[in-house]
Amino acid sequence: MSENKNGAVEANGQSEIGKKANTLVDAIFDVGTAWAEYGLGYGRFALEHGAKALTRTAAALETLQAKLKKEEKAA
């Protein structure tokens, strides 16, 4: 180990501050990745359930259309 001109202790050519900075950047990257994974999963969930709701709505509209046709023929 040696001390550089700023007084930081260096080991293998990298200062302790540099090592801490790399560790902090890695931690921030990991948190960002975790949030992205969560957001993508929630987005998938929302799209799947939205699609199911639209399918049910389409079925209800089809039923209403059939009833209207039936009433029209009966009149």
CORDA-V236790 format. One record per residue. N is the residue number from 0. RES is the residue in one letter. SS is DSSP state (A for helix, B for strand, O for the rest). Layout:
n,res,ss
N,RES,SS
N,RES,SS
This chain:
n,res,ss
0,M,O
1,S,B
2,E,B
3,N,O
4,K,O
5,N,O
6,G,O
7,A,O
8,V,B
9,E,B
10,A,B
11,N,O
12,G,O
13,Q,B
14,S,B
15,E,A
16,I,A
17,G,A
18,K,A
19,K,A
20,A,A
21,N,A
22,T,A
23,L,A
24,V,A
25,D,A
26,A,A
27,I,A
28,F,A
29,D,A
30,V,A
31,G,A
32,T,A
33,A,A
34,W,A
35,A,A
36,E,A
37,Y,A
38,G,A
39,L,A
40,G,A
41,Y,A
42,G,A
43,R,A
44,F,A
45,A,A
46,L,A
47,E,A
48,H,A
49,G,A
50,A,A
51,K,A
52,A,A
53,L,A
54,T,A
55,R,A
56,T,A
57,A,A
58,A,A
59,A,A
60,L,A
61,E,A
62,T,A
63,L,A
64,Q,A
65,A,A
66,K,A
67,L,A
68,K,A
69,K,A
70,E,A
71,E,A
72,K,A
73,A,A
74,A,O
